[in-house]
Amino acid sequence: MPESFRQKDETLVGTLRLAAPFGYGRQRIAPLLARFAKLHPQLCLHLDLRETPWPDRHDSDAVIHIGHLNDSLWTARTLTLNERWLCASPAYLQAHGVPSSPDELASHRCICIRENDEDVTLWHLRKGQGRKTLRVEPALLSNDGSVARRWAEQGLGLVLRSQWDVSDAVASGSLVRVLAHWSFDSAPILLLVPSRKLRSPRVQALVAFLEEALKT
């Protein structure tokens, strides 16, 4: 197919490759790409789900990344804000008590998620002007956020997880948010695009669509 990005009738054509993390990509991005595909039926869309889409981006035209990132060769667009919530099951809280302050977390079982080369056992909290840093000892550790969330739902401990992943569980009552008056470090949802590709109509259309679909 020629490298023309549009046909004469302004229909988008060609191939568009997007990389995303497994959990967020499967739960949130895949349904949105289905809608995008219906809007642009002559586009060939590739969704590449990876454990670490950044930096394992290969030939991607755009990358979904969760968390802060700086790279001078790629432009970052914030698609939506994403708080991290500390949650546990009702059964766990009934058995072990509800922590009322960060200091009490030392006596609780904590479930940690290893991702993006972050120090996942170091938790940063703030309330108003107050800030606190805690080192937790994980009772369970996984590189899969969905696994960690299910462990928490099964009553195995407290999990610090992205709002997008636990909001439905909190709404249904299978998880309860604790220390809600404290804020943990956020992990915004970013769309990363190589600067040289920003002028591509295909990429511009994807950026505009995702910004509108995910805006807060």
C-alpha positions as CSV (number, residue, x, y, z in Angstrom):
1,M,0.0,0.0,0.0
2,P,1.4,3.4,-0.9
3,E,2.5,5.7,2.0
4,S,-0.3,8.1,1.3
5,F,-2.2,8.6,4.5
6,R,-5.5,9.5,2.9
7,Q,-7.4,8.7,-0.2
8,K,-8.9,11.4,-2.3
9,D,-12.1,11.3,-0.4
10,E,-10.2,12.0,2.9
11,T,-10.8,8.4,4.1
12,L,-8.0,7.2,6.4
13,V,-6.1,4.2,5.0
14,G,-2.9,2.3,5.8
15,T,-1.7,0.7,9.0
16,L,-1.8,2.1,12.5
17,R,0.1,0.2,15.3
18,L,-0.7,0.9,18.9
19,A,1.1,-0.8,21.9
20,A,-0.5,-0.9,25.4
21,P,-0.1,-2.7,28.7
22,F,-1.9,-6.1,29.0
23,G,-4.5,-5.1,31.6
24,Y,-5.4,-1.6,30.6
25,G,-5.1,-2.5,26.9
26,R,-7.5,-5.4,27.2
27,Q,-10.0,-3.7,29.5
28,R,-10.1,-0.1,28.2
29,I,-8.2,0.3,25.0
30,A,-9.5,-2.7,23.0
31,P,-13.1,-1.6,23.2
32,L,-12.2,1.9,22.2
33,L,-10.2,0.7,19.2
34,A,-13.3,-1.3,18.1
35,R,-15.2,1.9,18.0
36,F,-12.3,3.7,16.2
37,A,-12.2,0.8,13.6
38,K,-15.9,1.3,12.8
39,L,-15.2,5.0,12.2
40,H,-12.3,4.2,9.9
41,P,-13.0,0.9,8.2
42,Q,-10.2,1.2,5.7
43,L,-7.5,1.4,8.4
44,C,-5.6,-1.7,9.4
45,L,-5.3,-1.5,13.2
46,H,-2.7,-3.4,15.2
47,L,-3.1,-3.6,19.0
48,D,0.1,-5.0,20.5
49,L,-0.5,-5.9,24.2
50,R,2.8,-6.1,26.2
51,E,3.9,-6.4,29.8
52,T,6.1,-3.3,29.2
53,P,5.0,-1.5,26.0
54,W,7.5,1.1,27.0
55,P,10.3,0.8,26.2
56,D,9.5,-2.4,24.2
57,R,7.8,-0.3,21.5
58,H,9.5,-1.7,18.4
59,D,7.7,-0.3,15.3
60,S,4.7,1.2,17.2
61,D,3.2,4.4,15.9
62,A,1.9,5.2,19.4
63,V,2.2,3.7,22.9
64,I,-0.1,3.7,25.9
65,H,1.9,4.1,29.1
66,I,0.7,4.3,32.7
67,G,2.7,6.6,34.9
68,H,5.0,9.6,34.4
69,L,7.6,9.5,31.7
70,N,10.0,11.9,30.0
71,D,11.5,11.2,26.6
72,S,12.8,14.0,24.4
73,L,12.1,12.0,21.2
74,W,8.5,11.1,22.0
75,T,5.6,13.5,22.8
76,A,3.4,12.5,25.7
77,R,-0.3,13.4,25.8
78,T,-2.2,12.9,29.0
79,L,-5.4,11.0,28.1
80,T,-6.8,10.8,31.6
81,L,-5.8,11.2,35.2
82,N,-5.5,8.0,37.2
83,E,-5.3,7.9,41.0
84,R,-4.1,4.9,42.9
85,W,-6.5,3.5,45.5
86,L,-5.6,1.4,48.5
87,C,-8.2,-1.4,48.7
88,A,-9.1,-4.6,50.5
89,S,-12.0,-7.0,50.6
90,P,-14.7,-6.6,53.3
91,A,-13.7,-10.0,54.7
92,Y,-10.1,-9.0,55.1
93,L,-11.0,-5.7,56.8
94,Q,-13.4,-7.6,59.1
95,A,-10.7,-10.0,60.1
96,H,-7.8,-7.6,60.4
97,G,-9.4,-4.2,61.0
98,V,-9.6,-1.0,58.9
99,P,-6.3,1.0,59.0
100,S,-7.1,4.6,60.1
101,S,-3.6,6.0,59.5
102,P,-0.6,5.1,57.2
103,D,1.4,4.0,60.2
104,E,-1.0,1.1,60.7
105,L,-0.1,-0.4,57.3
106,A,3.0,-1.9,58.8
107,S,0.9,-4.5,60.6
108,H,-1.2,-5.4,57.5
109,R,-0.6,-7.8,54.7
110,C,0.2,-5.8,51.6
111,I,0.0,-7.0,48.0
112,C,2.5,-5.3,45.6
113,I,2.6,-5.1,41.8
114,R,6.0,-5.0,40.1
115,E,5.8,-2.8,37.0
116,N,7.7,-0.1,35.1
117,D,10.9,-0.6,37.1
118,E,9.3,1.3,40.0
119,D,10.2,0.7,43.6
120,V,6.9,-0.9,44.4
121,T,7.5,-1.3,48.1
122,L,7.9,2.4,48.6
123,W,4.6,4.1,49.0
124,H,4.2,7.9,48.9
125,L,1.1,9.5,50.5
126,R,-0.1,13.1,51.1
127,K,-3.0,14.7,52.8
128,G,-3.2,18.5,52.5
129,Q,0.3,19.8,53.1
130,G,1.3,16.6,54.9
131,R,3.5,14.0,53.2
132,K,4.5,10.6,54.2
133,T,6.7,7.8,52.8
134,L,6.3,4.2,53.8
135,R,8.4,1.1,53.1
136,V,6.0,-1.9,53.0
137,E,7.0,-5.6,53.2
138,P,4.9,-7.4,50.6
139,A,3.0,-10.5,51.6
140,L,2.4,-11.2,48.0
141,L,4.0,-9.8,44.8
142,S,3.1,-10.1,41.2
143,N,3.9,-8.5,37.9
144,D,0.2,-8.8,36.9
145,G,-2.1,-6.2,38.3
146,S,-5.2,-8.2,37.6
147,V,-3.8,-11.1,39.6
148,A,-3.0,-8.7,42.5
149,R,-6.5,-7.3,42.4
150,R,-8.1,-10.8,42.5
151,W,-5.8,-11.7,45.5
152,A,-7.2,-8.7,47.3
153,E,-10.8,-9.6,46.4
154,Q,-10.1,-13.1,47.9
155,G,-9.2,-11.5,51.2
156,L,-5.4,-11.9,51.0
157,G,-4.4,-8.3,51.8
158,L,-4.4,-4.7,50.9
159,V,-3.5,-3.7,47.3
160,L,-2.5,-0.3,45.9
161,R,-3.9,-0.3,42.4
162,S,-4.9,2.1,39.7
163,Q,-8.3,3.6,39.9
164,W,-9.3,2.3,36.5
165,D,-8.7,-1.3,37.6
166,V,-10.5,-1.3,41.0
167,S,-13.3,1.3,40.6
168,D,-15.8,-1.4,39.4
169,A,-14.9,-3.7,42.2
170,V,-15.3,-0.9,44.7
171,A,-18.7,0.0,43.2
172,S,-19.8,-3.6,43.4
173,G,-18.6,-4.0,47.0
174,S,-16.0,-6.7,46.4
175,L,-13.3,-4.2,47.4
176,V,-13.4,-1.4,49.9
177,R,-11.3,1.7,49.5
178,V,-9.3,2.5,52.7
179,L,-7.4,5.6,53.7
180,A,-9.4,7.4,51.1
181,H,-8.6,10.8,52.8
182,W,-4.9,10.2,51.8
183,S,-3.7,10.5,48.2
184,F,-1.1,8.1,46.8
185,D,1.1,8.9,43.9
186,S,-1.0,9.0,40.7
187,A,-0.2,7.2,37.5
188,P,-1.7,9.2,34.6
189,I,-2.6,7.4,31.4
190,L,-0.3,8.7,28.6
191,L,-0.3,8.4,24.9
192,L,3.3,8.5,23.6
193,V,3.9,9.4,20.0
194,P,7.3,9.9,18.2
195,S,7.5,13.6,17.4
196,R,8.2,12.8,13.7
197,K,4.9,11.0,13.4
198,L,2.6,13.6,14.9
199,R,1.8,15.0,11.5
200,S,0.4,11.7,10.3
201,P,-3.4,12.0,9.8
202,R,-3.8,8.5,11.1
203,V,-2.0,9.3,14.4
204,Q,-3.7,12.7,14.7
205,A,-7.1,10.9,14.3
206,L,-6.2,8.4,17.0
207,V,-4.9,11.1,19.4
208,A,-8.1,13.1,19.0
209,F,-10.3,10.0,19.4
210,L,-8.6,8.8,22.6
211,E,-8.5,12.2,24.1
212,E,-12.2,12.7,23.6
213,A,-13.1,9.1,24.8
214,L,-11.0,9.2,27.9
215,K,-11.2,12.8,28.9
216,T,-11.9,13.4,32.6
